[in-house]
């Protein structure tokens, strides 16, 4: 009888252990998967101020580099006032092919963007006491530090820790404080925030 009781206790313990394993296995937290930044990178879209190199296969006389005008359009010898802003290089190439088809049989067009500015809604604009205030094309995974490097940092008159980031969220503008002095002078990495397309960085002047 004592042996049977021992076996019963043993089997009960094994069953309990198996049940715990199943429960814990179902509730265990899995390690997060690494983010594939290549897959999540948005396609670049042409914007005013960009330069596009239009290459028409076997037709060098109509192949040329042209600027995208402030109204977002381009003009070539055979194509006038073609909208370009907001399109990818592939989309623009197909549109040019359609326009050239009136003059060239089965045109094959490649468009290469050679001077990147970006669409207005995808630019990062820096105003105020930056060494070189300007509009920058947004890049995937762009950070506040990347922006400061691109504009040459702040001037000696800047109030870096009173800087603000104006961002459109759900159609409404919101204002966030950013600590440029802590980031640049103190090396505080926690002040290095992720940028979003359309952000405006405002760097005010110090009161004294």
C-alpha positions in Angstrom: 0.0 0.0 0.0 2.9 2.4 0.8 4.4 1.6 -2.6 1.2 2.4 -4.4 0.9 5.6 -2.5 4.4 6.6 -3.4 3.8 5.8 -7.1 0.6 7.9 -7.0 2.4 10.8 -5.5 5.2 10.5 -8.1 2.7 10.4 -11.0 0.8 13.3 -9.6 4.0 15.4 -9.3 4.9 14.6 -12.9 1.4 15.5 -14.1 1.6 18.8 -12.2 5.0 19.6 -13.6 3.8 18.9 -17.1 0.8 21.2 -16.6 3.0 23.9 -15.2 5.3 23.6 -18.2 2.3 24.0 -20.6 1.0 27.0 -18.7 4.3 28.7 -18.5 5.1 27.9 -22.1 1.9 29.5 -23.2 2.4 32.6 -21.1 6.1 33.1 -21.7 7.1 36.4 -23.3 9.0 36.0 -26.6 12.0 38.1 -27.4 11.0 41.0 -29.7 12.0 40.5 -33.3 14.5 43.0 -34.8 13.0 45.7 -36.9 13.7 45.4 -40.6 14.5 49.0 -41.4 15.1 48.2 -45.1 11.5 46.9 -45.5 10.0 49.8 -43.5 11.8 52.6 -45.4 9.3 54.7 -47.3 9.9 55.3 -51.0 11.4 58.7 -51.8 9.0 61.0 -53.5 10.1 63.9 -55.7 9.6 67.4 -54.4 10.1 71.0 -55.6 13.8 71.9 -55.8 14.9 68.4 -56.6 16.9 67.8 -59.8 15.8 64.8 -61.9 18.0 63.2 -64.5 15.7 62.0 -67.3 17.3 59.2 -69.5 15.5 58.2 -72.6 17.0 55.0 -74.1 18.4 55.6 -77.6 17.3 59.2 -77.6 20.1 61.3 -76.1 18.7 64.5 -77.6 15.7 64.4 -75.1 17.7 63.0 -72.2 18.7 65.7 -69.7 18.7 66.8 -66.1 15.9 69.3 -65.2 14.9 71.0 -61.9 11.5 70.5 -60.4 9.9 73.9 -60.3 8.3 75.4 -57.1 4.9 74.5 -58.5 6.0 70.8 -58.6 6.2 70.5 -62.3 9.0 69.8 -64.8 9.6 70.8 -68.4 11.6 69.0 -71.1 11.9 69.7 -74.9 8.9 67.5 -75.7 7.1 67.5 -72.5 5.7 70.7 -70.9 4.4 71.2 -67.4 4.4 67.6 -66.3 3.5 67.2 -62.6 6.5 65.6 -60.8 6.1 66.4 -57.1 4.8 63.7 -54.9 5.7 60.9 -57.3 8.4 58.2 -57.1 11.1 58.2 -59.8 9.4 55.1 -61.3 6.0 56.7 -61.4 7.5 59.8 -63.0 9.3 57.7 -65.6 6.1 56.0 -66.6 4.3 59.4 -66.9 7.1 60.7 -69.1 6.9 57.6 -71.3 3.2 58.3 -71.9 3.9 61.9 -72.8 6.8 61.0 -75.1 4.8 58.3 -76.9 3.2 61.0 -79.0 6.6 61.7 -80.5 8.8 58.6 -80.0 7.8 55.0 -80.6 7.8 52.9 -77.4 10.0 55.2 -75.4 11.9 53.7 -72.4 12.6 56.2 -69.7 14.6 56.1 -66.5 14.5 58.9 -63.9 17.3 59.4 -61.4 16.9 62.0 -58.6 20.3 63.7 -58.3 19.6 66.6 -55.9 17.4 65.6 -53.0 15.1 68.2 -51.3 11.9 66.2 -51.0 8.2 67.1 -50.9 7.3 69.8 -48.4 5.3 67.4 -46.3 8.4 65.2 -46.0 11.0 67.8 -45.2 12.5 68.7 -41.8 12.7 72.5 -41.5 15.0 74.2 -39.0 14.5 77.8 -38.2 16.0 80.3 -35.7 19.4 80.1 -34.1 20.9 77.2 -36.1 24.3 77.7 -37.7 22.7 77.0 -41.2 18.9 77.2 -41.0 17.4 75.2 -43.8 15.0 72.6 -45.1 16.3 69.1 -45.1 15.0 66.0 -46.9 13.7 63.5 -44.4 15.6 60.2 -44.2 14.4 57.0 -42.6 15.3 56.6 -38.9 16.4 60.3 -38.8 17.2 61.6 -35.4 17.5 65.1 -33.8 21.3 64.6 -33.7 21.3 64.0 -37.5 19.4 67.2 -38.0 21.8 69.2 -35.8 24.8 67.8 -37.7 23.3 68.7 -41.0 22.6 72.4 -40.0 26.1 72.8 -38.3 24.7 72.9 -34.7 23.4 76.0 -33.0 24.8 79.6 -32.8 26.3 81.0 -29.7 23.1 83.0 -29.1 20.9 79.9 -29.1 18.8 78.9 -26.1 19.1 75.2 -26.9 17.1 73.8 -24.1 14.2 76.1 -24.9 14.0 74.7 -28.5 10.7 73.2 -29.6 9.6 70.7 -32.2 6.3 71.4 -34.0 4.7 68.3 -35.3 1.4 67.5 -37.0 -0.3 64.6 -35.3 -3.7 63.4 -36.6 -4.1 66.6 -38.6 -3.4 68.9 -35.6 -0.2 70.7 -34.8 1.5 69.9 -31.5 4.5 71.5 -29.8 7.1 69.5 -27.9 10.1 70.8 -26.0 13.5 69.4 -27.0 16.8 69.8 -25.1 19.5 70.7 -27.6 22.1 71.9 -25.1 21.8 68.7 -23.1 22.3 66.7 -26.3 25.1 68.7 -27.8 27.0 70.0 -24.7 26.3 67.3 -22.2 26.1 64.3 -24.5 22.7 63.3 -23.0 21.5 60.7 -25.4 18.0 60.6 -23.9 17.5 64.1 -25.5 18.1 62.6 -29.0 14.5 62.1 -30.2 13.3 60.5 -33.4 12.2 62.9 -36.2 9.1 62.6 -38.3 8.5 63.9 -41.9 7.1 67.5 -41.8 8.7 68.3 -38.4 9.7 72.0 -37.8 12.6 72.6 -35.3 12.5 76.0 -33.8 15.6 77.2 -32.0 15.0 80.5 -30.1 17.5 83.2 -29.1 18.8 83.4 -25.6 17.5 86.3 -23.5 21.0 87.1 -22.4 
